[in-house]
């Protein structure tokens, strides 16, 4: 009887550890959403080194994005905000 209880406790422990590991694991190889928007929408016309060296404030990035939209960049309002957040955080 004692062996059955120990086996059951061990099984529960293993299952719980599996849940914890699954919950904690993330796909670190996936780029941030803002990086994906940048690569999808901006690199056709701009080299990424140009973006990296710009170093702008949020307001400046916002004006730059609006200017690019006026020149034909096709961004949804959601993509615009994601890109703006990414640029502000990554290239201040």
C-alpha positions as CSV (number, residue, x, y, z in Angstrom):
1,X,0.0,0.0,0.0
2,X,2.8,2.4,0.9
3,X,4.5,1.7,-2.5
4,X,1.3,2.6,-4.3
5,X,1.1,5.9,-2.5
6,X,4.7,6.7,-3.2
7,X,4.3,5.9,-6.9
8,X,1.1,8.0,-7.0
9,X,2.9,10.9,-5.4
10,X,5.8,10.6,-7.7
11,X,3.5,10.5,-10.7
12,X,1.7,13.6,-9.6
13,X,5.1,15.3,-9.0
14,X,6.3,14.4,-12.5
15,X,3.0,15.7,-14.1
16,X,3.2,19.0,-12.1
17,X,6.8,19.5,-13.2
18,X,5.8,18.9,-16.8
19,X,3.1,21.6,-16.5
20,X,5.5,24.0,-14.9
21,X,8.1,23.5,-17.6
22,X,5.5,23.9,-20.3
23,X,4.2,27.1,-18.8
24,X,7.7,28.6,-18.4
25,X,9.0,27.7,-21.8
26,X,8.8,30.4,-24.5
27,X,9.9,30.6,-28.1
28,X,12.9,32.9,-27.7
29,X,13.7,32.5,-31.4
30,X,10.7,34.4,-32.5
31,X,11.4,38.1,-33.0
32,X,9.4,40.8,-31.3
33,X,6.3,41.8,-33.2
34,X,7.6,45.3,-33.8
35,X,10.8,43.9,-35.3
36,X,8.6,41.8,-37.7
37,X,6.7,44.9,-38.7
38,X,9.9,46.8,-39.3
39,X,11.4,44.1,-41.4
40,X,8.2,43.6,-43.4
41,X,7.2,47.2,-44.0
42,X,10.4,49.3,-43.9
43,X,13.4,47.3,-45.3
44,X,12.1,47.4,-48.9
45,X,13.1,51.1,-49.0
46,X,15.5,51.5,-46.0
47,X,18.6,49.6,-44.9
48,X,18.2,48.6,-41.2
49,X,21.5,50.5,-40.4
50,X,19.6,53.7,-41.3
51,X,17.0,52.9,-38.7
52,X,19.6,51.8,-36.1
53,X,21.5,55.0,-36.4
54,X,18.5,57.4,-36.4
55,X,18.1,57.4,-32.6
56,X,14.8,59.3,-32.2
57,X,12.4,60.1,-29.4
58,X,8.9,58.6,-29.5
59,X,7.5,61.8,-31.0
60,X,10.2,61.9,-33.7
61,X,9.6,58.2,-34.5
62,X,5.8,59.0,-34.7
63,X,6.4,61.8,-37.2
64,X,8.7,59.6,-39.2
65,X,6.2,56.8,-39.4
66,X,3.4,59.3,-40.4
67,X,5.7,60.7,-43.1
68,X,6.4,57.2,-44.4
69,X,2.7,56.4,-44.4
70,X,2.1,59.6,-46.4
71,X,4.7,58.5,-48.9
72,X,3.0,55.1,-49.4
73,X,3.9,52.8,-46.5
74,X,1.0,50.5,-45.8
75,X,0.5,50.1,-42.1
76,X,-2.6,49.3,-40.2
77,X,-3.2,51.5,-37.1
78,X,-2.3,48.4,-34.9
79,X,1.0,47.9,-36.9
80,X,1.8,51.6,-36.6
81,X,1.5,51.4,-32.8
82,X,3.5,48.2,-32.5
83,X,6.2,49.6,-34.7
84,X,6.3,52.9,-32.7
85,X,6.6,51.0,-29.4
86,X,9.4,48.9,-30.8
87,X,11.3,51.8,-32.3
88,X,11.0,53.8,-29.2
89,X,12.2,50.9,-27.0
90,X,15.0,49.7,-29.4
91,X,16.3,52.8,-31.1
92,X,15.9,55.8,-28.7
